[in-house]
Amino acid sequence: MTDNAIDAVDLAYSYGDVRAVDGVSFSVAPGEILGFLGPNGAGKSTTIKMLTGQLTPQAGTVRILGMDQRRQREQIQARIGVCFEEKNLYESMSGKENLRFYASLFGIRNPDTDTLLRRVGLADRGKDRVAKYSKGMRQRLMMARTLVNSPDVLFLDEPTDGLDPVSAQSIRNLIRQEAERGAAVLLTTHDMHEADELSDRVAFINEGRLYTVDTPENLKLEYGQRSVKVRVRAGDGVEERTVALDDAAAGDTLKAAVASAGLMTIHTEEATLEHIFIEMTGRGLGG
């Protein structure tokens, strides 16, 4: 028996002749955030629908918290939280009423709506009808609704979509808090900075196939350059130099650059997740 919160083994699903997911396997441990990355049509949504019980895998198995998704769907639903991009909120209800109604589906009679709304920055708007909410406010309410049953597993699809930078950062902090509480988090996002900042590991999927599951740090070390870029003032202009760290003279070169009065910036040449994905698959994440 595994201790993972999510176990996907050889998942496959086709729409007619189109193989949307082709032999995908990965796991997520309690307290871990896995960034699930791929362009539109790569197989992310189909995979998540199989994990959450919306689709039955045509091949392979899904276990959530040690339970089989085919046979124990109701028990699983009670212990997961799902936040999809579609905002299926009741606009005629207030924020608090939306949370109370959703809590009732889990048999929760007195949810702490004030705390939930405070955690997503809507403490002063809980009595307002959702019809008056902006796109960003609706997204934050969706996040609060996802947490109403204190889930052990979170499936988050673009959770900061439509949010201003301050609100987006507060949601990222909230996701970290949930992981620290022990919840396993499967996160899809097109924001590579967000994926890099939040994810303990990332999974690259394209055309239904999983290319890698690894930590951002390991991927950057494998695909990045061992070099440093130095920018110094040169008269009225700026001179940019790339120093290979494997060069025998690298230490002396960097020491001289740091001592220079014209030094402007110095930073490592680090591969981005976007560049690594393109190198692996030949396709951009936004495509």
N, C-alpha and C positions, 0 to 999 in steps of 0.2 A: 504493500500500500504506500502510495506516494504522500509526501507532506506538502506538495504544491497546492496552491489555491486554484490554479488553472492548468489542466493538462489537455493539450490538443495533439492527437496522434494520427498522422496520415490522412488528414481531412481532404475530402474531394467533393466538388459540386459542379454540375454543368447546367447551363441554360440551353437546352437543345443541343446543338453541336459545339457550343462555346464552353470550353473548360474554364470556369471562373476561378476555381481553387483546385490545385493539383498537388496532392500529397503534402500538405502543410503540417508541420509538427513543431510545437514549442511549448514551454511551460512558463508560469509566473508564480513566484513564491509569495507567501504572505509578507506584506510590508514592502514589496518590490513594485517599482513603476517600470513597465515595459512600453516603450514608444513603438507603435506599429505604423511604419512609414511606407508610403507608396503613392504613386500618382492616381488620378481618377481612373477607375476601371481596372485597377491592379488586383482586386480581390479582397480588399480590406473589409468592405461592408458585408460581403457574403460570408467571410470568415466570422465576423462578429455576430451576424445573425445566427450562425450555427452554434456559436458559443453561448448565446443568450436564449436559445430555444426557439427562435423565430423560424428557423429552417432546420430540417433534419438532414444531417450529412448523408450523402449517397454512398460514401465510404469513409472509414475511419471512426474514431471515437472521441468524445468530449467528456471530461470529468471536471466538475466544479466542486471544490471543497470535498473531494473524495467521492462525490455522487455522480452517477451516470446520467447524462443529460436526457437520454431517451426514456429512462425508467423513473427518474426522480425529479421531473421538471418542476412540479409544484414546490417541493422542498427547496430546490435551488432558487426559484423565483423569490422566495421569502428572504433570501440572504444576499441578494445582489442589488446593485444600484446601476441604472442605465441612464445615460444622458446623451441622446442623439441630437443631431443637428436640427432636425425638424422640431419646431416649437409647438407641441401638442398640449397647449395650456387652455384653460377655460376663461375666455376673455371677459365674460359677464361676471365672473367671480373676482374677489379681491385676491391679493397674494396669499394672505392667511387662509382664505377659504380653499384655494387651490391646494395648499399644503395639507389642510385638515382632510379634504376629500381623498387625496392620494394616500394619506396615512391610514384612512379607514379601510382601504383595500388590503392593508397588511394587518388589519385588526387592531390598529393603534388608536385608542380612543382620545387621548389627550397629548398630542405631539407638542413638543416645545417649539412652537412656530417662531416665537420671539428670538430664540437663540439661533435658529436656522436662518432667519432673515438677517440677523445681525452679522452672521458669519459671511454672508454674501453682499453686505453693504446695502441692504434694503430695509433696515430697521424702521425708518421713518416713512416707508411707503407700503407697509403691509396691509393697510386698510383700503388702499386705492384699487380700483378695478384694473385688471391686467390690460384691458383695452387701452388704458392711458399709459401703459409702460412703453418705453423705447425698446428697440431691438436688443440693446445691451442689457437692459433691466430684465427682459424676458429670459435672456440667456442665464443671468445670475439666478433668477427664480427657478429655472430648470435645474441648475446645480443644487440649489437648496432642496428641491423636491427629490433629487437623486439620493440625498443623505437622510431622508426622513426615517428610514428603517435601520439606520446605523449599519450599512451593508459591510459584509466581509470581503466582497469583490466589487470593484467599480469598473464599468465599461464607459469610457468617456470619448465621445466623438467630437473633435474640434471644440473643446469646452470654453475656449476664450474667444471664439469667433464673434466679431462684432463689438468687442469690448475696447474701451479706451485703455491706454497703457497702464494707468493706475489700477483700474478694475481688473485688468488681465493679470497683473502681478498679484493682486489679492486672491484671485482664484488659483493661481499657481501655488501660493502659500497654503491655501486650503487643501489642495491636492497633496502637498507634502505632509500636512498635518494628518490627513487620513492614512497615508502610507506609514507614518510614524506610529499611528494607532494600531497598525497591523493589517490594514486592508491591502489586498492586492489590487493594482491599478493597471488596466490596459488602456492606453491613451493613443488615439489617432490625432495627428495634427499635420498641417502643412507648414507650420512655423518651425523652421529648423533650429532657430535659437531656443525656442521653447522646448523642443525635443531634447536638445543638448543639455539644457539647464535642468530639466526635470527627470530625465530617464536614467535609471540604473543600467538598463540595457536597451538596445534598439533592435528591431526586427525589420529587415528590408524585404518587401514583397513586390513583385512585378509580374504581370501576365499570369497570375495565379500561383507562382512559385516563390518559395521563400529562399532568399539568397544568403542571408546571414542573420545570426542572432548573437550580438556581442555588446560589450560596453563601448560607449562613445570613445573613451580614452584608448582602448585597445585598437579600435578601428583607425583612429587618428595616428597612432604610433605606426601602424602597419602601412597606411597609405599616405601619410604626410611626409614632408621633407625634413631631414635633420639639418635645418639651416635657420639663420637669423637675418632679418631684414633691418638695416640701419639707415636712418635718414639724417643727414647732416647738412648744415648750411654751407654753401660753397659760393662765396661772393654774394651776389644778389639772387642767386638761385638755390636750388636744393639738389643735393646729390644723394642718390639711393644706392646702397650696396647690399648684396646678398652674400652672407658669409656661411660657407659650408662648415658645419660643426665637425665633420670628419677630417677636415683639412688640418694638417699638422700646425699651421700657423694661426688657426682660428682664435686661440687664446690671446695671442699678442694683438691680433687685429681688433678683437672686441675690447681689449683693455685700452687700446689707443682711442677707439671710438668713444668709450665712456669718458675718457679724460679730456676729450675734445670740447672746447667751449661752444662749438657749433652744433653739438648733438641735439637733435630734435626728438626723435623717437627710436625705440629699439624693441622689436618683438619677434617671436618665433613664427616661422612659416608653417602654420598648422592647417591640415586639410579640414574642410568643412564636411558635415554630413551630406550636404547636397553634392559636393564634388565626389565623395566616396560612392554615393548611390549611382551617380552617372557613370563612374568608372566601372562599377560592378555590372550595371544593367544596360548601359548605353541610352538611358532615358532619364529625363528630369523628373523631380518629384511633383512639380506643378503641372505636368502635362497630362 
